[in-house]
Amino acid sequence: MLLVVTYSRAARTSLRNACRTHEDTVVRRFGRAALLEETEHGAFLALWLREKHPDDVQLERTEPFNEFRDVPPAVRAAAAAYEERTDRNVPYAKFAVDTDHPAPAALKREPL
């Protein structure tokens, strides 16, 4: 998918208008940003927006996040256990102490 992020009111207006006119190419809108299909038409719209607002439009290529392929099982288990905790006010760092769940420092060090 193609991610289009806008940084000015004029660029947001152009993005909104392009998304309304070409709904079939828009995967999802987020106000200041939109995901476009990775087609030549999606690329055309993204590049046109950047040509129109060169300093106010950022373009990125994204790929879907597959939690089962991209994330180790221990991280998924830690996220599920943290959500099921009984005390909702306990931060993850405190929650993970004396458990098999990864420490926050380890999570921050490891790339996906």
N, CA, C and O of each residue as an XYZ file, in Angstrom:
448
protein
N       0.841     -1.173      0.000
C       0.000      0.000      0.000
C       0.888      1.239      0.000
O       2.067      1.182      0.351
N       0.304      2.336     -0.395
C       1.012      3.608     -0.411
C       0.412      4.503      0.663
O      -0.801      4.711      0.708
N       1.265      5.025      1.518
C       0.836      5.920      2.592
C       1.125      7.352      2.175
O       2.258      7.694      1.836
N       0.098      8.180      2.202
C       0.228      9.605      1.876
C      -0.081     10.380      3.148
O      -1.174     10.267      3.703
N       0.892     11.171      3.612
C       0.728     11.979      4.824
C       0.830     13.440      4.430
O       1.741     13.830      3.701
N      -0.110     14.255      4.914
C      -0.118     15.682      4.576
C       0.227     16.519      5.798
O      -0.050     16.134      6.933
N       0.840     17.675      5.542
C       1.302     18.545      6.623
C       0.808     19.979      6.516
O       1.328     20.857      7.204
N      -0.173     20.236      5.680
C      -0.732     21.582      5.595
C      -2.226     21.475      5.317
O      -2.716     20.437      4.872
N      -2.927     22.543      5.581
C      -4.370     22.568      5.350
C      -4.685     22.368      3.865
O      -5.598     21.621      3.513
N      -3.929     23.036      3.009
C      -4.169     22.910      1.567
C      -3.927     21.484      1.087
O      -4.698     20.960      0.283
N      -2.865     20.857      1.574
C      -2.578     19.473      1.184
C      -3.654     18.521      1.705
O      -4.036     17.583      1.006
N      -4.142     18.750      2.913
C      -5.232     17.919      3.459
C      -6.496     18.053      2.611
O      -7.195     17.072      2.357
N      -6.775     19.268      2.181
C      -7.944     19.489      1.327
C      -7.801     18.733      0.011
O      -8.747     18.092     -0.447
N      -6.629     18.807     -0.592
C      -6.396     18.092     -1.852
C      -6.500     16.580     -1.645
O      -7.064     15.875     -2.482
N      -5.964     16.088     -0.544
C      -6.045     14.661     -0.243
C      -7.507     14.232     -0.060
O      -7.938     13.216     -0.604
N      -8.250     15.010      0.704
C      -9.665     14.708      0.935
C     -10.428     14.663     -0.391
O     -11.219     13.751     -0.629
N     -10.185     15.651     -1.247
C     -10.872     15.692     -2.543
C     -10.478     14.505     -3.428
O     -11.328     13.915     -4.095
N      -9.207     14.163     -3.430
C      -8.748     13.017     -4.229
C      -9.373     11.722     -3.707
O      -9.768     10.858     -4.489
N      -9.457     11.596     -2.397
C     -10.045     10.383     -1.814
C     -11.533     10.280     -2.122
O     -12.039      9.189     -2.386
N     -12.227     11.396     -2.091
C     -13.661     11.381     -2.407
C     -13.903     11.054     -3.879
O     -14.844     10.337     -4.218
N     -13.051     11.584     -4.741
C     -13.215     11.389     -6.180
C     -12.803      9.980     -6.613
O     -13.367      9.431     -7.560
N     -11.829      9.400     -5.927
C     -11.265      8.108     -6.338
C     -11.380      7.085     -5.209
O     -10.388      6.467     -4.825
N     -12.585      6.908     -4.683
C     -12.819      6.000     -3.553
C     -12.353      4.578     -3.825
O     -11.956      3.875     -2.896
N     -12.394      4.142     -5.075
C     -12.011      2.777     -5.411
C     -10.514      2.522     -5.228
O     -10.097      1.367     -5.131
N      -9.708      3.569     -5.179
C      -8.265      3.430     -4.990
C      -7.864      3.614     -3.531
O      -6.753      3.252     -3.144
N      -8.751      4.168     -2.727
C      -8.455      4.447     -1.320
C      -8.728      3.201     -0.480
O      -9.827      2.647     -0.512
N      -7.720      2.771      0.268
C      -7.876      1.638      1.171
C      -8.461      2.123      2.489
O      -9.378      1.511      3.038
N      -7.910      3.251      2.999
C      -8.387      3.809      4.264
C      -7.934      5.254      4.397
O      -6.840      5.613      3.961
N      -8.788      6.090      5.006
C      -8.450      7.493      5.259
C      -8.282      7.717      6.747
O      -8.975      7.099      7.555
N      -7.363      8.599      7.114
C      -7.087      8.917      8.512
C      -7.077     10.412      8.771
O      -6.395     10.847      9.699
N      -7.777     11.205      8.025
C      -7.752     12.659      8.205
C      -6.581     13.276      7.490
O      -6.716     13.709      6.345
N      -5.433     13.329      8.134
C      -4.226     13.911      7.533
C      -3.478     12.940      6.641
O      -2.525     13.323      5.962
N      -3.903     11.682      6.638
C      -3.200     10.646      5.876
C      -4.208      9.710      5.214
O      -5.386      9.678      5.569
N      -3.708      8.952      4.243
C      -4.537      7.958      3.572
C      -3.645      6.827      3.076
O      -2.478      7.026      2.739
N      -4.229      5.642      3.043
C      -3.587      4.489      2.420
C      -4.240      4.284      1.065
O      -5.462      4.177      0.957
N      -3.407      4.229      0.035
C      -3.898      4.015     -1.317
C      -3.462      2.636     -1.796
O      -2.438      2.108     -1.365
N      -4.257      2.064     -2.693
C      -3.870      0.787     -3.280
C      -2.530      0.933     -3.982
O      -2.208      1.987     -4.531
N      -1.758     -0.140     -3.954
C      -0.464     -0.110     -4.616
C      -0.649     -0.481     -6.087
O      -0.277     -1.563     -6.540
N      -1.244      0.477     -6.809
C      -1.463      0.345     -8.248
C      -0.858      1.574     -8.914
O      -0.440      2.513     -8.237
N      -0.814      1.562    -10.223
C      -0.316      2.743    -10.924
C      -1.218      3.939    -10.663
O      -0.744      5.073    -10.597
N      -2.514      3.692    -10.515
C      -3.426      4.796    -10.221
C      -3.149      5.357     -8.826
O      -3.139      6.574     -8.644
N      -2.923      4.485     -7.840
C      -2.565      4.945     -6.502
C      -1.272      5.749     -6.521
O      -1.168      6.784     -5.863
N      -0.289      5.270     -7.275
C       0.981      5.997     -7.398
C       0.771      7.341     -8.077
O       1.349      8.347     -7.666
N      -0.060      7.359     -9.122
C      -0.357      8.612     -9.812
C      -0.950      9.636     -8.848
O      -0.506     10.783     -8.808
N      -1.960      9.219     -8.067
C      -2.585     10.149     -7.114
C      -1.578     10.651     -6.084
O      -1.533     11.843     -5.781
N      -0.772      9.738     -5.549
C       0.217     10.126     -4.538
C       1.234     11.114     -5.109
O       1.553     12.124     -4.482
N       1.734     10.810     -6.299
C       2.724     11.693     -6.922
C       2.121     13.028     -7.320
O       2.777     14.064     -7.213
N       0.884     13.011     -7.773
C       0.215     14.261     -8.117
C       0.081     15.145     -6.875
O       0.316     16.352     -6.942
N      -0.298     14.547     -5.743
C      -0.421     15.331     -4.508
C       0.930     15.929     -4.106
O       0.996     17.072     -3.654
N       2.007     15.150     -4.272
C       3.321     15.680     -3.907
C       3.771     16.758     -4.887
O       4.437     17.713     -4.486
N       3.418     16.622     -6.166
C       3.733     17.680     -7.135
C       2.985     18.961     -6.792
O       3.530     20.059     -6.903
N       1.733     18.808     -6.375
C       0.906     19.969     -6.050
C       1.352     20.640     -4.751
O       1.293     21.863     -4.631
N       1.805     19.830     -3.766
C       2.212     20.329     -2.447
C       3.567     19.711     -2.085
O       3.632     18.867     -1.190
N       4.646     20.113     -2.762
C       5.930     19.411     -2.622
C       6.478     19.325     -1.199
O       7.046     18.299     -0.825
N       6.325     20.359     -0.416
C       6.891     20.344      0.932
C       5.909     19.844      1.988
O       6.273     19.699      3.155
N       4.689     19.585      1.591
C       3.649     19.249      2.556
C       3.056     17.859      2.379
O       2.048     17.535      3.008
N       3.659     17.038      1.539
C       3.166     15.674      1.329
C       4.339     14.706      1.432
O       5.363     14.874      0.771
N       4.170     13.703      2.263
C       5.171     12.648      2.421
C       4.578     11.356      1.885
O       3.414     11.050      2.143
N       5.371     10.598      1.142
C       4.925      9.341      0.567
C       5.771      8.200      1.107
O       6.994      8.310      1.192
N       5.124      7.118      1.468
C       5.816      5.930      1.952
C       5.135      4.697      1.368
O       3.932      4.697      1.107
N       5.916      3.669      1.171
C       5.358      2.375      0.769
C       5.263      1.529      2.030
O       6.218      1.441      2.802
N       4.124      0.917      2.228
C       3.920      0.102      3.426
C       3.593     -1.329      3.026
O       3.247     -1.621      1.882
N       3.715     -2.198      4.003
C       3.253     -3.564      3.797
C       2.408     -3.947      5.005
O       2.670     -3.478      6.113
N       1.418     -4.774      4.813
C       0.557     -5.161      5.933
C       1.356     -5.851      7.033
O       2.322     -6.565      6.763
N       0.947     -5.631      8.253
C       1.593     -6.207      9.427
C       0.893     -7.520      9.752
O      -0.294     -7.528     10.078
N       1.617     -8.620      9.667
C       1.069     -9.938      9.984
C       1.608    -10.341     11.343
O       2.758    -10.768     11.454
N       0.792    -10.210     12.376
C       1.252    -10.469     13.737
C       1.693    -11.909     13.946
O       2.524    -12.172     14.814
N       1.165    -12.834     13.183
C       1.527    -14.235     13.370
C       2.825    -14.594     12.657
O       3.534    -15.508     13.079
N       3.137    -13.884     11.586
C       4.378    -14.127     10.864
C       5.511    -13.241     11.387
O       6.656    -13.685     11.467
N       5.200    -12.000     11.741
C       6.225    -11.004     12.022
C       6.601    -10.866     13.490
O       7.632    -10.264     13.792
N       5.811    -11.397     14.409
C       6.036    -11.184     15.844
C       6.259    -12.527     16.535
O       5.508    -13.474     16.305
N       7.284    -12.613     17.379
C       7.510    -13.856     18.115
C       6.320    -14.191     19.026
O       5.668    -13.290     19.554
N       6.043    -15.473     19.206
C       4.915    -15.878     20.066
C       4.986    -15.305     21.483
O       3.950    -15.011     22.079
N       6.193    -15.141     22.029
C       6.322    -14.614     23.391
C       5.798    -13.182     23.492
O       5.238    -12.797     24.518
N       5.975    -12.408     22.449
C       5.497    -11.018     22.458
C       3.973    -10.994     22.352
O       3.314    -10.217     23.042
N       3.417    -11.838     21.493
C       1.949    -11.923     21.401
C       1.347    -12.379     22.722
O       0.324    -11.848     23.154
N       1.981    -13.371     23.375
C       1.490    -13.871     24.663
C       1.578    -12.785     25.730
O       0.675    -12.653     26.557
N       2.653    -12.012     25.718
C       2.811    -10.931     26.695
C       1.731     -9.868     26.506
O       1.174     -9.372     27.486
N       1.435     -9.519     25.274
C       0.402     -8.513     25.006
C      -0.963     -9.010     25.477
O      -1.732     -8.255     26.071
N      -1.259    -10.273     25.213
C      -2.548    -10.840     25.637
C      -2.642    -10.901     27.158
O      -3.675    -10.553     27.730
N      -1.572    -11.341     27.815
C      -1.573    -11.425     29.281
C      -1.685    -10.043     29.908
O      -2.390     -9.867     30.902
N      -1.002     -9.072     29.339
C      -1.061     -7.710     29.879
C      -2.476     -7.147     29.767
O      -2.946     -6.466     30.678
N      -3.139     -7.421     28.682
C      -4.510     -6.935     28.522
C      -5.459     -7.614     29.509
O      -6.452     -7.012     29.918
N      -5.172     -8.848     29.895
C      -6.023     -9.594     30.827
C      -5.662     -9.365     32.296
O      -6.260     -9.991     33.172
N      -4.705     -8.489     32.586
C      -4.269     -8.269     33.976
C      -5.446     -7.795     34.825
O      -6.372     -7.155     34.327
N      -5.394     -8.119     36.105
C      -6.503     -7.756     36.996
C      -6.424     -6.297     37.417
O      -7.453     -5.627     37.510
N      -5.228     -5.795     37.672
C      -5.070     -4.389     38.073
C      -4.750     -3.559     36.833
O      -3.626     -3.604     36.334
N      -5.717     -2.810     36.336
C      -5.567     -2.041     35.101
C      -4.570     -0.895     35.218
O      -4.187     -0.317     34.201
N      -4.135     -0.546     36.441
C      -3.221      0.576     36.644
C      -1.757      0.162     36.686
O      -0.886      1.021     36.827
N      -1.464     -1.116     36.571
C      -0.081     -1.592     36.629
C       0.562     -1.405     35.256
O       0.056     -1.929     34.264
N       1.676     -0.662     35.186
C       2.369     -0.503     33.905
C       3.038     -1.825     33.496
O       3.296     -2.684     34.339
N       3.312     -1.974     32.210
C       3.867     -3.231     31.720
C       5.202     -3.563     32.397
O       5.453     -4.726     32.714
N       6.046     -2.579     32.620
C       7.352     -2.847     33.239
C       7.188     -3.545     34.589
O       7.925     -4.481     34.899
N       6.249     -3.105     35.369
C       5.996     -3.726     36.671
C       5.302     -5.074     36.495
O       5.589     -6.022     37.226
N       4.409     -5.158     35.547
C       3.678     -6.394     35.280
C       4.623     -7.530     34.879
O       4.422     -8.673     35.288
N       5.644     -7.225     34.086
C       6.539     -8.249     33.532
C       7.548     -8.790     34.534
O       8.136     -9.846     34.303
N       7.760     -8.082     35.649
C       8.740     -8.523     36.651
C       8.320     -9.884     37.200
O       7.147    -10.110     37.498
N       9.294    -10.786     37.328
C       9.084    -12.133     37.872
C       8.094    -12.960     37.052
O       7.398    -13.819     37.594
N       8.034    -12.700     35.751
C       7.214    -13.526     34.848
C       8.102    -13.989     33.703
O       9.265    -13.597     33.608
N       7.552    -14.818     32.843
C       8.274    -15.253     31.647
C       8.126    -14.264     30.495
O       8.684    -14.471     29.418
N       7.379    -13.197     30.722
C       7.161    -12.212     29.664
C       8.417    -11.357     29.476
O       9.136    -11.084     30.437
N       8.678    -10.938     28.233
C       9.889    -10.135     27.974
C       9.846     -8.782     28.694
O       8.796     -8.151     28.812
N      11.008     -8.368     29.163
C      11.135     -7.065     29.826
C      11.024     -5.961     28.778
O      11.355     -6.179     27.613
N      10.558     -4.774     29.184
C      10.448     -3.669     28.229
C      11.765     -3.355     27.521
O      11.763     -3.062     26.325
N      12.885     -3.410     28.237
C      14.177     -3.117     27.613
C      14.479     -4.109     26.497
O      15.003     -3.726     25.451
N      14.154     -5.379     26.712
C      14.384     -6.399     25.695
C      13.476     -6.151     24.490
O      13.912     -6.306     23.349
N      12.229     -5.769     24.728
C      11.310     -5.483     23.638
C      11.804     -4.313     22.792
O      11.668     -4.330     21.569
N      12.371     -3.306     23.432
C      12.843     -2.117     22.717
C      14.102     -2.409     21.896
O      14.336     -1.757     20.878
N      14.913     -3.379     22.325
C      16.161     -3.718     21.632
C      15.956     -4.569     20.391
O      16.714     -4.466     19.426
N      14.934     -5.406     20.418
C      14.767     -6.415     19.368
C      14.004     -5.888     18.165
O      12.851     -5.479     18.303
N      14.619     -5.887     16.992
C      13.862     -5.500     15.794
C      12.919     -6.630     15.388
O      13.145     -7.792     15.726
N      11.880     -6.281     14.673
C      10.966     -7.325     14.202
C      11.626     -8.024     13.082
O      11.053     -8.952     12.511
